[in-house]
């Protein structure tokens, strides 16, 4: 909450940072996960999407496969 005595500088564009290949790759994966999460939310709601992401993280932590073998 902003108080009367506080002032904020106008929004300034953040300096452009050059990303290396690894950071660009990570950004691409994060965007891809975001797209999948948005589709899950649209199809089945936030609770489902959060559950899938949490269970996925748990499986990764426990070394379990994320997909059924085909």
C-alpha positions, 0 to 999 in steps of 0.5 A: 500500500502506498502512503501519502509520503512515499513516491515511486519513480515512473516505470522504467524499462529494465535493462536488456540482458543478453541471455546465454544458450542455457538461459534461453533454453530454460526460458523456452521450457518455462514458457512451454510449461506455462502454455500447458498449465494454461490449457489445463486450467481452461480444460479442468480448472486451477486445482487440477493444473496445480495438482498435476504440477505438484505431482510432477515435481514430486515424481521428479524428486523421487525419481519416478517416471513422469509418463507411462511406458508405451 
